[in-house]
Amino acid sequence: MVFSSRQSLSILVIEPRRGIAALRLAELWEYRELLYFLAWRDVKVRYKQTALGAAWAIIQPVFTMVVFSVFFGKLGKIPSDGLPYPIFAYVALLPWQLFSHSLSSSSQSVVAEARLISKVYFPRLIIPLSSVLAGLVDFGVAFAILLILMAYYQVVLTLKVLFLPLFILMALISALAGGLWLSALNVKYRDVRYAIPFLIQVWMFATPVVYPSSLLPERWRALAGLNPMAGIVEGFRWALLGKTEPPGPMLGVSLVVVVVVLVTGLFYFRRMERTFADVV
């Protein structure tokens, strides 16, 4: 006896995600509690077993401001757009230190979390992102000193301050964009960590922190925006001090650069993360 039967077979084809879907950004929301935990842990570890604790968030920008005021403002006679040089420098140091600290910590974050990466799955993007968000605590503490300086120098806030959150967000995104590239590269090439302090030091003097962008010829100011922190620093001065010129084209160029570096960094980080557990 011969039995014959027909069965309808369903074929499931699994293909890799392409385009923006390959970034799996929705996973960040699913793991938001882990993101909060890692960010808060970074804050606590930073000041664990320190004598002064969070006071370091004030000491570093204040002492840097004093040094800049003496050597660049007093001795170097660098113009400050008609503003007292201490507050002129301090306003620029706020976004710069938020950016530099976030970039430095996020660049080394993946290697620092080697044991966690090799044990359990979670979106690896959370690691550099948590390092960047942790910098907001120091920024908030240092910002309180700015309010005291503004009261001392009788600088009155205007409605331009409403744009300040946008410049803070740009500084964080800039740090994250650079951190994505450097953290992925640091896993493969460990000498990247030695280049990061030098990169940040040179980057600061390429940014109008100790000098105003008005020193640059008019035709070159837009090109200065290729350094994303140039537009952000000038945006801070415009929003808080009100007497400087609006960033204008410089900020527009900086915004484009930030978006390009962020998008390319996301794709590069996602492509490399599949090898993190094996290499790190």
Sequence and secondary structure as in RCSB ss.txt:
>XXXX:A:sequence
MVFSSRQSLSILVIEPRRGIAALRLAELWEYRELLYFLAWRDVKVRYKQTALGAAWAIIQPVFTMVVFSVFFGKL
GKIPSDGLPYPIFAYVALLPWQLFSHSLSSSSQSVVAEARLISKVYFPRLIIPLSSVLAGLVDFGVAFAILLILM
AYYQVVLTLKVLFLPLFILMALISALAGGLWLSALNVKYRDVRYAIPFLIQVWMFATPVVYPSSLLPERWRALAG
LNPMAGIVEGFRWALLGKTEPPGPMLGVSLVVVVVVLVTGLFYFRRMERTFADVV
>XXXX:A:secstr
                  GGGGG THHHHHTHHHHHHHHHHHHHHHTTT SSGGGHHHHHHHHHHHHHIIIIIII
S    TTS HHHHHHHHHHHHHHHHHHHHHHHTHHHHTHHHHTT    TTHHHHHHHHHHHHHHHHHHHHHHHHH
HHTT    GGGGGHHHHHHHHHHHHHHHHHHHHHHHHH TTHHHHHHHHHHHHHHTTTTSS GGGS HHHHHHHT
TSHHHHHHHHHHHHHH  S   THHHHHHHHHHHHHHHHHHHHHHHHGGGHHHH 
